Structure formats: C-alpha cells, structure tokens
Amino acid sequence: MEHYQAVIIGSGQGGTPLAKKLAQAGWKTALIEKNLVGGTCVNVGCTPTKTMIASAKVANTLAQAEKWGIEVNSFQVNLPKIIARKTQVVEKFRGGSQKGLENTANLSLIFGEASFVNQKQILIQLKTGGSQTITADKIFIDAGTRPAVPDIPGLQEVDYFTSTTLMESEQLPEHLVIIGGGYIGLEFGQMYRRFGSQVTILDHNDHFLDHEDEDIAAEVQTFLQDEGIQIYTQAKTSKVVKNKEQISLTVNIASQETEITCSHILLAAGRTPNTDTLNLQAAGVKTTAKGYIEVNNKLETTTPHIYALGDITGEAKFTHISYNDYVILYHNLLENKEETTTNRLVPYCMFTDPQVGRVGLSESDARKKKLNFKVAKLPMSQVARAIETGDTRGLIKAIIDSNNGQILGATVVGQEGGEIMSLLQMAMVGKVNYTILKEMILAHPLYAEALNNLFLTLDKSE
C-alpha cells in the first residue's frame, strides 16, 4: 500500500495545478483521474462550447453579411466539421495538460475511480482493470459536477441530450427544446439557432435571467428573440412522450398547460455534484442536502487534512473559481498564509453573442443592501467602436459608491463585454475612483474608451 503526502481526486482546473505545485515543492503526490485529464472545462465545458460558439458566430456573420456591404451567395453549416474542429482543440488542450502532469517529478498520475476506505485510505478501481489502495497525509477532492437530470415523467424513455452529449452529435436538431434558461441553456440555444435549428427555451423562473437587473435581462432577451429563439418563463415541464419521430412535452406556462412538439430535448437544468461514488461517509466528510461537500472559508472539509475545491463545494461553478481555490490552498499550505474565500470578487461572463460580463454588485443588489449609490449607464449605440463594427446591441452599466466614488459592480452586454468588465474589475480591486477612469487616456477607438463616456453620464445626472 503506497503512501503519499498528498492525493488529489480529479484533474480539473483546480486539481491539476495543485498537484503540480505540491509535487514541485517536494511532496510525494498522486493525482487520480476517473476519465480524462482536464476536467469539465477542457473536455465538455468551456473549451468545446466556446470553440463551437465561434463557428456559430461565423455563420451568423455570413447570414448578415449584406449589412456590412458584403454579398454572399450562399453558405452551408457543416456540423461534422464543426465538431471535428472542436475535438481537435479539446485534444490539444487535454494533451498539453496531461503531458505537463506526466513530466512533473514527484507526481504519479493514476487513471481510475476513487472512493474512501477511511480518513486516510483511498481505494482506486483502475481504468486498466483491478484495483489499488493508497494512503495519504492530505487529500484534496476536485471531482466536479455533471449535468443534472430532472425527475420528469417519461424523460427516461426519450433520447435526451445533455450539454456533454449534444456536442458529440453530428445530426442537427430540427427543433431543439431546451429545459433550463441559465447560461448553458442560452449559449447552446443561440449556437444551435445559428446552426439552423428551431429553438425553444423553457425557463422555470418567474423572470428571465432573474439574477440580473431587469434592464440587463431585457437586453439579452431581446437579442435572442430577434434571432428567432422562443423563450418561455414560468415554464415547468410535467410530462414527456415519444411519438414516432417527434417528442411531445406537456408544459405548464404561467399556470396554463400547453403541448410543445420537438425533435430533440437538451437538459440544461443545473448540475449535480460527483459525490455519490466517493464513499465520503467513510472519511467523515459531510455534504449538504444537495450533495455538495461542506467546506469552511479555507476549503477544509469536516475532516482534518481533507480539503475540497472547485464545483463540488457548491460555490459558483466557474473555472476561474476552481483555479482561485487552488491559489488559496497552495498559498496557505506552502507559504503559511491565511487566505480565505470570504468576500472574494467573483466575475463571470456568459458567452452569448454579444457577451454578458458581470462583476460585483448589481443595481438590485445595491438596493437590497440599502447602499448610497449611483448608476452610470451607457448604451452601446453611443459607443464609437460598436457603431463602426456594426453591432450596437447592449449596454455598459456600473454601480458607484456615492460616498467614495469607488466602483461596487459592473455589467457589460456587448461585443467583448467580458474584456470590458475585466477592466472595471481591475479598477475595483485597485479601489480606483471612477473619476480617474472618466478622464483616463484610453486608445481610440477601443471599446474600452467607452469608459470615459460611461462615467461622464454621472456629471449630466448630478
């Protein structure tokens, strides 16, 4: 029974760099991976979806080429080629990550499924067959999440898609119904609409993008509907029936029952933590009612020397949060720091076209907190770069502390919205007064230059 100083379960965007960092510090380390190196992000999440979204954007640009004075006689969406390109990019990313692990001294990469025997002992069902038991001083769980499958009568009798399986299908859905109106549902909805599918999105929430301000949600809903996507809120699916080549859904929309017929279903109704096979009770590691691992603000579980990071903790399911978990852990373990997850600034970006980038407080957040604030808002129709490039959809919005002029939050809907949001995030981290950005020299005519005019709007409103 081999003993390690550190064992990491899962090679996601937190587990992989942590394994390398600990091994490079001289710790005898093992990284256990059930399936493919890279975790959700590289294999079935960020990398493949954004690669395919890029193809969808090209298709949309060609469809509207006349708007820019370019005449295109015809074009064809070749889904098998799009998927092949996606696979090539994924394999490149995954291969580079795996090679980096295999070339790291003091690090053993073990392919297999891990489960706890006790607090320091792990059983591995090896991918090549047989099993192996190892022990460790410290254990880090980065086993991630998987698409949730809602309990809808009849669903198991149809060949539904998840975000993982849809990207492997070379058949273009004639009519794709998406159950779920979150980021995954909206990104896939726009992508497949641009590929040529009819798309219907069923959102169970009372309001579209209910965690965003109403003006932001309205902007997104408008540009998606303008592309021909049907969006229903307060939509709860009660039954699914397979009828020959079609699928019939019984849906309660705003308390009124209706039937929707489609060719395919995509489930985008959240994710489920991969804790059910880890035998966590044997290690005394507690989970929440939804199955996520309980951790404190230093990512420690209820068992000393066992930590959890990434999606499996129930935190915001973003790759950059997993990576920040890794940073906190290595700073504390290797550099004797006392860093925590408390009040960390969490940015995110939805990769619709245009993007939606958000960091910090929304206007509704600030109102709930009863803060003394003011709002700076600038439509993209007043941004020179947006006008020149021919896409004025969206807006830039910032929430300002009226007492000290610091930025409390920002949301950007627009081309390169995530990049613009990141500039405002840096200003927030650096506690830069908005008046500095108002008069800062920014190269013309960048999207970033719009920050000058964004904050000039406050002068007009005062």
LUMDRENSE-148165 format. One line per 3 residues: number of its first residue (from 1); their letters; for each residue y, x, z of C-alpha. Coordinates in steps of 0.1 Angstrom, whole numbers. Example, Ala and Ser with C-alpha at 12.3 -4.5 7.8 and 13.67 -1.06 7.14 Angstrom:
2
1) as) -45/123/78 ~ -11/137/71 $
END
This chain:
462
1) meh) 0/0/0 ~ 31/18/-13 ~ 62/18/9 $
4) yqa) 98/17/-4 ~ 132/20/12 ~ 145/-8/-10 $
7) vii) 128/-35/-31 ~ 149/-58/-54 ~ 133/-90/-67 $
10) gsg) 149/-99/-100 ~ 167/-78/-126 ~ 198/-99/-131 $
13) qgg) 234/-88/-133 ~ 234/-80/-95 ~ 198/-67/-91 $
16) tpl) 198/-42/-119 ~ 229/-22/-110 ~ 220/-24/-73 $
19) akk) 185/-10/-80 ~ 200/19/-99 ~ 228/26/-73 $
22) laq) 203/27/-44 ~ 179/49/-63 ~ 207/73/-74 $
25) agw) 217/75/-37 ~ 182/89/-30 ~ 165/57/-18 $
28) kta) 129/52/-30 ~ 134/19/-48 ~ 113/-7/-66 $
31) lie) 127/-34/-89 ~ 103/-64/-95 ~ 109/-85/-127 $
34) knl) 88/-116/-134 ~ 97/-119/-170 ~ 124/-100/-190 $
37) vgg) 149/-74/-178 ~ 185/-86/-177 ~ 180/-120/-161 $
40) tcv) 196/-152/-172 ~ 228/-137/-186 ~ 213/-114/-211 $
43) nvg) 182/-134/-221 ~ 191/-171/-220 ~ 227/-173/-208 $
46) ctp) 259/-156/-216 ~ 248/-131/-243 ~ 228/-155/-266 $
49) tkt) 251/-185/-262 ~ 283/-166/-269 ~ 267/-149/-299 $
52) mia) 257/-183/-313 ~ 291/-198/-304 ~ 307/-171/-326 $
55) sak) 287/-183/-355 ~ 298/-219/-348 ~ 334/-208/-348 $
58) van) 330/-192/-382 ~ 315/-224/-396 ~ 345/-244/-382 $
61) tla) 370/-220/-397 ~ 353/-223/-431 ~ 353/-261/-428 $
64) qae) 391/-260/-422 ~ 399/-230/-445 ~ 423/-251/-466 $
67) kwg) 446/-253/-436 ~ 453/-216/-440 ~ 456/-217/-477 $
70) iev) 420/-206/-485 ~ 399/-226/-508 ~ 362/-225/-500 $
73) nsf) 340/-244/-524 ~ 310/-248/-501 ~ 291/-231/-473 $
76) qvn) 258/-236/-456 ~ 248/-232/-419 ~ 215/-212/-418 $
79) lpk) 203/-218/-383 ~ 172/-194/-386 ~ 196/-166/-395 $
82) iia) 220/-175/-366 ~ 191/-174/-342 ~ 178/-141/-356 $
85) rkt) 212/-126/-351 ~ 213/-139/-316 ~ 178/-125/-309 $
88) qvv) 189/-91/-322 ~ 219/-89/-299 ~ 198/-100/-269 $
91) ekf) 172/-74/-276 ~ 198/-47/-279 ~ 213/-56/-246 $
94) rgg) 180/-60/-228 ~ 166/-28/-243 ~ 195/-8/-231 $
97) sqk) 193/-23/-196 ~ 155/-16/-194 ~ 159/19/-207 $
100) gle) 185/26/-181 ~ 162/15/-153 ~ 132/34/-166 $
103) nta) 153/66/-168 ~ 166/64/-132 ~ 150/87/-108 $
106) nls) 135/72/-76 ~ 132/38/-93 ~ 100/20/-101 $
109) lif) 102/-10/-125 ~ 73/-34/-118 ~ 67/-64/-140 $
112) gea) 52/-93/-121 ~ 58/-123/-99 ~ 68/-115/-63 $
115) sfv) 61/-135/-31 ~ 65/-126/6 ~ 35/-119/28 $
118) nqk) 57/-113/58 ~ 92/-100/65 ~ 85/-65/50 $
121) qil) 55/-71/28 ~ 55/-84/-8 ~ 26/-94/-30 $
124) iql) 31/-89/-67 ~ 10/-108/-93 ~ 12/-82/-120 $
127) ktg) 21/-92/-156 ~ -7/-70/-169 ~ -32/-86/-146 $
130) gsq) -43/-81/-110 ~ -21/-78/-80 ~ -2/-51/-59 $
133) tit) 11/-53/-24 ~ 41/-32/-13 ~ 63/-29/18 $
136) adk) 100/-22/22 ~ 126/-14/47 ~ 152/-36/29 $
139) ifi) 146/-64/4 ~ 171/-79/-19 ~ 164/-113/-36 $
142) dag) 181/-118/-70 ~ 156/-142/-85 ~ 182/-165/-100 $
145) trp) 180/-201/-112 ~ 165/-222/-140 ~ 176/-254/-158 $
148) avp) 172/-285/-136 ~ 151/-313/-150 ~ 164/-347/-136 $
151) dip) 140/-373/-125 ~ 144/-399/-153 ~ 115/-422/-161 $
154) glq) 100/-414/-195 ~ 117/-380/-198 ~ 84/-361/-194 $
157) evd) 70/-380/-224 ~ 96/-366/-249 ~ 101/-331/-261 $
160) yft) 135/-325/-245 ~ 154/-292/-248 ~ 170/-271/-221 $
163) stt) 197/-245/-227 ~ 169/-219/-229 ~ 146/-237/-254 $
166) lme) 173/-251/-277 ~ 184/-216/-287 ~ 149/-209/-300 $
169) seq) 146/-240/-322 ~ 152/-234/-359 ~ 154/-272/-365 $
172) lpe) 190/-286/-364 ~ 190/-318/-344 ~ 202/-348/-364 $
175) hlv) 217/-364/-333 ~ 218/-344/-301 ~ 223/-363/-268 $
178) iig) 234/-340/-240 ~ 228/-352/-204 ~ 254/-334/-185 $
181) ggy) 292/-328/-190 ~ 296/-294/-174 ~ 303/-261/-191 $
184) igl) 268/-257/-205 ~ 269/-292/-220 ~ 303/-288/-235 $
187) efg) 297/-254/-250 ~ 264/-265/-266 ~ 279/-298/-277 $
190) qmy) 307/-282/-296 ~ 284/-255/-310 ~ 259/-279/-324 $
193) rrf) 285/-303/-337 ~ 299/-274/-357 ~ 264/-266/-370 $
196) gsq) 262/-302/-383 ~ 246/-323/-356 ~ 260/-356/-344 $
199) vti) 266/-350/-307 ~ 269/-374/-277 ~ 277/-361/-242 $
202) ldh) 267/-382/-212 ~ 287/-372/-181 ~ 277/-389/-148 $
205) ndh) 310/-380/-131 ~ 338/-406/-128 ~ 362/-384/-147 $
208) fld) 357/-358/-175 ~ 359/-322/-161 ~ 366/-338/-127 $
211) hed) 371/-304/-110 ~ 401/-296/-133 ~ 436/-311/-133 $
214) edi) 439/-343/-153 ~ 462/-327/-180 ~ 437/-298/-185 $
217) aae) 407/-322/-187 ~ 426/-344/-212 ~ 434/-314/-234 $
220) vqt) 398/-304/-236 ~ 385/-339/-241 ~ 410/-344/-270 $
223) flq) 400/-313/-289 ~ 363/-321/-285 ~ 367/-357/-296 $
226) deg) 388/-346/-325 ~ 358/-327/-338 ~ 337/-359/-337 $
229) iqi) 319/-355/-303 ~ 313/-387/-284 ~ 319/-383/-246 $
232) ytq) 310/-409/-220 ~ 318/-406/-183 ~ 302/-426/-155 $
235) akt) 271/-424/-176 ~ 238/-425/-158 ~ 205/-424/-178 $
238) skv) 179/-447/-163 ~ 151/-445/-189 ~ 139/-425/-219 $
241) vkn) 115/-439/-245 ~ 100/-421/-275 ~ 100/-444/-306 $
244) keq) 82/-427/-336 ~ 107/-401/-348 ~ 136/-413/-325 $
247) isl) 143/-412/-288 ~ 159/-442/-271 ~ 179/-438/-239 $
250) tvn) 189/-466/-216 ~ 222/-456/-201 ~ 245/-473/-176 $
253) ias) 280/-465/-187 ~ 308/-477/-163 ~ 283/-503/-149 $
256) qet) 274/-516/-183 ~ 239/-510/-197 ~ 236/-498/-232 $
259) eit) 210/-482/-256 ~ 216/-449/-273 ~ 192/-436/-300 $
262) csh) 190/-400/-309 ~ 167/-374/-325 ~ 168/-348/-296 $
265) ill) 179/-345/-260 ~ 194/-315/-243 ~ 193/-313/-205 $
268) aag) 225/-297/-191 ~ 224/-314/-157 ~ 227/-283/-135 $
271) rtp) 203/-256/-124 ~ 176/-252/-98 ~ 171/-220/-76 $
274) ntd) 139/-200/-82 ~ 129/-200/-45 ~ 98/-222/-48 $
277) tln) 74/-194/-56 ~ 88/-167/-33 ~ 70/-180/-1 $
280) lqa) 102/-174/18 ~ 89/-191/50 ~ 65/-162/55 $
283) agv) 96/-139/58 ~ 116/-163/79 ~ 142/-167/52 $
286) ktt) 159/-202/54 ~ 171/-222/25 ~ 195/-251/21 $
289) akg) 185/-287/13 ~ 188/-279/-24 ~ 166/-248/-21 $
292) yie) 193/-221/-22 ~ 189/-191/1 ~ 212/-192/31 $
295) vnn) 234/-161/34 ~ 264/-151/55 ~ 295/-135/41 $
298) kle) 278/-101/38 ~ 250/-117/18 ~ 225/-113/47 $
301) ttt) 198/-139/50 ~ 184/-154/82 ~ 160/-124/84 $
304) phi) 174/-90/92 ~ 171/-64/64 ~ 166/-92/38 $
307) yal) 196/-100/15 ~ 202/-123/-14 ~ 226/-121/-43 $
310) gdi) 236/-140/-74 ~ 229/-176/-83 ~ 200/-180/-58 $
313) tge) 226/-181/-30 ~ 242/-213/-43 ~ 275/-195/-49 $
316) akf) 294/-200/-82 ~ 269/-194/-110 ~ 287/-168/-129 $
319) thi) 275/-133/-139 ~ 307/-117/-126 ~ 300/-132/-91 $
322) syn) 264/-117/-92 ~ 280/-83/-101 ~ 305/-86/-73 $
325) dyv) 277/-94/-48 ~ 262/-60/-59 ~ 295/-43/-53 $
328) ily) 298/-57/-18 ~ 262/-47/-9 ~ 265/-11/-21 $
331) hnl) 299/-6/-5 ~ 285/-18/28 ~ 251/-1/26 $
334) len) 261/32/11 ~ 297/36/21 ~ 297/20/55 $
337) kee) 323/-6/45 ~ 327/-41/59 ~ 333/-61/28 $
340) ttt) 326/-98/26 ~ 326/-127/2 ~ 352/-145/22 $
343) nrl) 382/-157/1 ~ 373/-136/-29 ~ 391/-147/-60 $
346) vpy) 367/-164/-85 ~ 378/-165/-121 ~ 358/-183/-148 $
349) cmf) 360/-191/-184 ~ 345/-219/-204 ~ 337/-207/-240 $
352) tdp) 346/-238/-259 ~ 370/-232/-288 ~ 397/-230/-276 $
355) qvg) 386/-214/-243 ~ 394/-227/-208 ~ 402/-199/-183 $
358) rvg) 408/-206/-147 ~ 415/-186/-115 ~ 428/-196/-81 $
361) lse) 442/-230/-72 ~ 447/-259/-95 ~ 477/-283/-91 $
364) sda) 454/-309/-74 ~ 441/-281/-50 ~ 476/-272/-40 $
367) rkk) 485/-309/-34 ~ 454/-314/-12 ~ 464/-283/8 $
370) kln) 500/-297/11 ~ 515/-264/0 ~ 551/-259/-10 $
373) fkv) 546/-250/-47 ~ 560/-254/-82 ~ 543/-257/-116 $
376) akl) 550/-237/-147 ~ 536/-252/-179 ~ 539/-242/-215 $
379) pms) 521/-259/-244 ~ 505/-237/-270 ~ 526/-254/-296 $
382) qva) 555/-234/-282 ~ 537/-200/-284 ~ 546/-179/-314 $
385) rai) 512/-163/-317 ~ 494/-197/-316 ~ 517/-211/-343 $
388) etg) 512/-181/-365 ~ 474/-181/-362 ~ 473/-219/-369 $
391) dtr) 458/-231/-337 ~ 483/-247/-312 ~ 457/-266/-291 $
394) gli) 460/-261/-254 ~ 485/-250/-228 ~ 492/-224/-201 $
397) kai) 497/-236/-165 ~ 505/-216/-134 ~ 509/-227/-97 $
400) ids) 536/-208/-79 ~ 542/-205/-41 ~ 578/-217/-37 $
403) nng) 582/-196/-6 ~ 575/-162/-20 ~ 572/-166/-58 $
406) qil) 536/-154/-59 ~ 511/-170/-83 ~ 485/-192/-65 $
409) gat) 464/-201/-95 ~ 464/-204/-133 ~ 446/-223/-160 $
412) vvg) 448/-215/-197 ~ 435/-237/-225 ~ 439/-218/-258 $
415) qeg) 427/-191/-281 ~ 418/-160/-259 ~ 425/-183/-229 $
418) gei) 402/-162/-207 ~ 421/-130/-215 ~ 455/-146/-207 $
421) msl) 441/-159/-175 ~ 429/-124/-166 ~ 465/-111/-168 $
424) lqm) 476/-137/-144 ~ 446/-129/-121 ~ 458/-93/-120 $
427) amv) 492/-104/-110 ~ 477/-125/-82 ~ 456/-96/-69 $
430) gkv) 487/-73/-71 ~ 509/-100/-54 ~ 533/-97/-83 $
433) nyt) 562/-122/-81 ~ 564/-145/-111 ~ 600/-133/-119 $
436) ilk) 586/-99/-128 ~ 564/-115/-155 ~ 593/-136/-166 $
439) emi) 613/-105/-176 ~ 585/-80/-183 ~ 584/-64/-217 $
442) lah) 553/-77/-235 ~ 544/-67/-270 ~ 555/-92/-297 $
445) ply) 539/-114/-308 ~ 509/-114/-285 ~ 495/-145/-267 $
448) aea) 504/-126/-235 ~ 541/-126/-245 ~ 540/-164/-238 $
451) lnn) 540/-155/-200 ~ 578/-147/-204 ~ 584/-182/-216 $
454) lfl) 559/-198/-192 ~ 579/-187/-162 ~ 613/-193/-179 $
457) tld) 604/-230/-177 ~ 609/-228/-140 ~ 645/-219/-145 $
460) kse) 650/-250/-165 ~ 634/-272/-139 ~ 654/-259/-110 $
END
